[in-house]
Amino acid sequence: MKSKIIRILIIDDEHYICDSCSQVYIKDGYQVDTANDGLTGIKKIKEFKPDLVLVDLKMPGMSGMQVLEEMKKIDTTIVSVVITGYATIDSAVEAMKREAFDFLPKPFTPNELRLVTRRALKKRQLILETNRLREEKDRMKENFISMVSHQLRTPLVAVQQYFEVILGGMVGAVSEEQKNMLNRSKIRIDELIKLIKEWLDFAKIDANKLVAELKPTNLIPILAKVLDTLQSLAEQNNVTLKMDIPEDLALISGNANVLEQVFLNLVENGIRYNKDEGNVTITAGMEDGYVKVEVSDTGIGISQQELPFIFEQFYQVNQGGRTDGTGLGLCIVKRVIDAHSGEIKVTSEPGRGTVFSVLLPEISFAK
């Protein structure tokens, strides 16, 4: 297979530097282009797509430091080497902060140029290989998630359906003792399916991808939908759902689907761990540039000893002797809120209920 031709761009306002470096590189088999100012250099970075950029610090107009800043916005895998006749420790440190790979003071010999070029291109290869391995890891993760979903969840759902058929008496009479045993087994199957679902949700939450999908979002219809979805569960548990939200609540930058899951989780917990004739209330308002949503309940509460751990993976709060959750729900909630650059807080006292406070940055529109 034909090897890829290495492309090198030289950005320097001194023509003799561009010419002399070009001669060395062409002789060594590289493809070369040059620019004599920063703006032209940025344009050629976009068009020429170099592997390595040599950039002078002192140029009229756009400086070399500015070029380094703009270059990283175009392609983070490009390796840069700073060349300058005004080399100082301060300028070298400043260039390194902008992710320059090396610093080559003028004047330099062809061999010095070749040496720093070889090191820079090796760095470029390592960056590309790291990215390739990361992408391969992501593909393996996605394939594994798909496999788990099919190989574990699908047969469990089938078993769950068989239980429904048997308990419904569709294949013959079932004694009370048999019903009790089957119901207990069905509950365990339901818990296992829920655990698999939440684990899959947890594994699929990629903060970087989530941030890329954020858009202006109104929380009011999301919260209303959550209460509507959980109304039946609330009635079964003799719990009243309430909502007190202003109509002019500010927009946030969010992903509606995952935020719905966040509030479904919080409200469902409030219902399940509540008292008979208890309440779960959603309130919202503004606080220091954030939209603040509070989900409060009149339930059995959480001890002060357990509060620091409730957002950890697989940690199950002992609520009145009950630990029937998966230990992933609140961990997923926190991961989603973190990906939205938000914050979640909790206050609770045994016997007096729990309040979860979710703060999400409001969108500021320029006037």
N, C-alpha and C positions, 0 to 999 in steps of 0.2 A: 504494500500500500504506500502511496506517495505521501511523504511527510509534509506537514503543514509549514508553509513559508512564514518565518517570523517577521512581523512588521514592527518597525521602530520609527517613532516620530520625534524630531528634534525641534524644540521651540526656543529660539534664541535670536535676539535682534542683531547679533554680530554675524554677518554673512560668512566670514572665514571659518567660524566655529561650525556652522551648519555644513559648509562645504567639506571641511577636513574630516568631520565625524562621518559624513555620508560616504566619503571615499573608503574609510576603514570598514564601515558596515557593508557596503556593496561588495568589497573584496572578500568579506567573510560570508557572503551569500544571503544577507538579509535584504528585505524590501524596505526602502527608506522613503520618508517624506519629511519636508521641513516647513517651518512657519517662522516668520520674523517678528511676530507680536502675539500677545495672549489671545485676543479675540479670534484671529485666524487659526491659532492653535486649537482652540475649543471647537471651532467648526471642523477642522481636520480630524480631531479625535472622533467626532460623530460620524464622519464620512469614511475615514481611513481605517478606523477600528484597530488601533495599534495594540501590540502586546506590551510594549515598553515605551515610555515617554521620558525623554531628557528635557528638562525645563530650566531655563535661566531664571534666577530670582529677580534681577534688576532689568526691567524692560519698560519702555514707555507705554502709557495706558494701563492695561491690566497687568498686574505684577505676577510673578511666578507663584506666590502664595495663593493668589486668587485663582490662578489656573488649577492648582492642586485641589482647591475646594470644589470648583466646578467639575473637575474631572471625575471625582468620586460620585457625583450625582449622575454622571453618564454611565460609568461602568466601574464597579468596585473591584473588579479583578485586574484592572490595568495596574502595572507596577511603574512607579515613577522614581527617577533619579534626578536630584537637583544639581545643576552645574552653575558655578558662580565665581567671579573673581573677587568677591567681597565676603569671603567665608569668615564667619564668626561663630562662636559657640552658641550665642543667642539665636542666630538665624538657623543654625543646624537644628537646634532643639525645636524651634518653631515649625520648621519643615517636617520634622519627625511627628509632631503633633498632628499634622495634616496628612499623616500616613505615607510620607515619602520613604522609599526603601533605603536610599543611601545618599551620600553627599560627596560630590566630586569637585574639588576646588580647581580653578584655572590658574596657571596652564597645566594641562595633563598630557601624558604621552599616549600613543595608540595602545600600548600594552596595558596601561592603567585603565583606559576606556574599555578594552576587551575584558579585563578582569571584573570590573564592576558590572558590566553587561551580562557576563556569564552568571554571576551571583543573582542579579535581578531576574533574569529569565528562569533560573532555577526556582526562585521564589514564586514566580508566576505559575510554574508547573505545579508547585505544591498547593497553591490557592485553587487552581482548576481541579486538581485531584481531590482536594478536600470537599469542594462543592459537589463533585461527582459522587463521592461516597455519601455525602449528606442526602443527595437526591435518591440514591439507591436505598439508603436506610428508610427514607420516607415511603418509597414504593413498597418495601418489605413490610413496613408497619401497616400500610393500607391493605396489603394482601392478607396480612395476619388478621386484621380486624374483620375483613370480609369472610375469612375462613371461620373465625370464631362465631360470627353471626350465623353462618349457614350450618356449621357442624354441631354447634351447641344449642343455639336458640331454636332452630327449626324443629328438631325432634322433641324438644321440651314442649313447644306449643302443640305438637301433635298429641303428646301424652295428656296435656291439659284439656284438649278437646275430647279425648276418650273419657276422662273423668266426668266431664259435663254430660256426656251421653249416658254413662252408667248411673250417675246421680239423678238424672232426669227420668230414670226408669224405662228408658227406651229399649233396653235389652233384657228386661225382666225385673222382677221385684227385688228390692234391696232392703235388707233388715236394718233396724236402727243402729245396731252395733257396726254393721258394715258401712253404713252412711258416715258414722263418726270417724271411722278409720280412713275412709276415702276423703272426707273433708279435710282431715289433718294432713293427709298426703298432698291434697290439692293446694293447701295453703303453702306447704314447703316448695312445691313446684312453682307457684306464683312468686314466692320470694326469690327463688333462683333465677327465674326469668327477669325479674326486676333488677337483680344484681347484675346479670349479663347486660341488660339494656343500659344501666347506669355506667358500667365499666366501658362499654362501647362509646357512650357519650363522652366519658372522661378522656378516652384515648383519641377521639376525633377532634377534641378541642385544641386547635393549634392557634396559639395567640397571634402569631404573625399573619396567618391567613384570615383570622377573625378581624383583626384591625383593618386589613385591606377591604373588608366587606362592610365597614361601618358607613352609615348614611344618616341624614337627618331623620329622627324618629320621635314620634309622639307616643308617650307612655300611656296616655289615658285609655285608648282602645285596647292596648295590651292588658292593662290591669282589669278592665271591664270584662274582657274575654276570660281571664283567669278565674274571676269570681263566678262567671256563668258556667265555666267548665266544672268547677268544684262544688257547685250548689247542691247537687245530688248527694255527694259525700258528706257535706255539712249537715244536710237534713238527716241522713242516716245516723250521724253522731250527735244529733240534737245541738248543733252549734249554729249560731247566727253570723252571717257574713255581712260586713259593713264597708262602705267606701266613702271617704271624704276627700275629694280632690278638686282643686280650683280649675275652672274651665280654661284659664289662660296659662296653664303650666308650660314652662319653656321646653323647647325641643332639646334633645340630646343627640350626640353622635353614637348610633348604636346599631346592633343587629337584632331586629325584632324577634326572630325565631328563638335565638338563644336566651334573650331577655325574658321571653314568655316562660321558658323552662325554669329560669331563676325564680320568678315570682310564683309559678306553680309549685315549686318545691317548698318555698317558704310558707305559703298559705296552707298547703297540704299538711306540713308539719304542725302548723298552728291548729288545724282541725283535729288531727289524729291524737295529739297530746294535750287536748283541752279537757275541761270539765263538762259535766252534763249541764246544758243550758248556758254554755260559755259563748264567748264572742271572739271573732277574728276581724280586725279592723285594718284597712289600708288607708293611710293618710299620705299626703304629698305636699311639698312646698319648695321654696327656694332657700338656700343657705350658702352664702359666700361664693357665688358663682357655680353652685352645684344644684341639681335637682335632687331633692332628698325624698325618698319613699320609705315609709315606715310600715312594717307588718307587725302588728302587736296582737297578742292573744291573752286570754285569761286562764291559761293552762297551768300545768303542774310545775313548770319552770325548770331551770337548770342550775345545778349547784355552782358556787364560785370556783370550786376546785376543778370542775370540768370545762368551764368556759374557755380557758386558753387553748384547749385541744380540739374544739368541735369542728374546725375547718380542716383537720388533718385527714389523710386518706385512711379509710376503714375504721375511723374512730366512731364508736357507737355510744351515744349518751344514754346513761341509765335513767330513764324517765319513769319513775314510779314502778321500778322493777321490770320495765319493758325495754328490750334492746332488739326490736324486730326490724330495724332498718338495715341498710346495706353498708352504711358508713362512708358512702361516696357522694351522697346528695349535696351536702354542704360544701364538700371539697370542690365539686363541680361549680357550685354557685360562686365560690370565691375566685376560682380560676377565670370564670366568665367576667366577673366584675373587674378583676385586675386587668384583663385584656381590654376593657373599656376605659382604662385609666381612672377607675373609680375606687371606691372604698366601701367595705361593709363592716358594720359594728354590731355588737349584740350586748344587751343588758338583760339580766334575768335574776329572779329570786325564787327559790323553791316555794311553791304554793301561791305565787303572785303573778305568774305569767312571764312571757318573754317578749322583747321588742328587738326586731332586726331592722337596722337602719342602713339603707343603700344610698350612697351618694354617687351621682354620675355627672360629669362636667356638662354644663349647659352649652349650647352653641351660641357663639357671639357673632352677630351679623354686623358687618361694617356699615356705618350710616353714610 
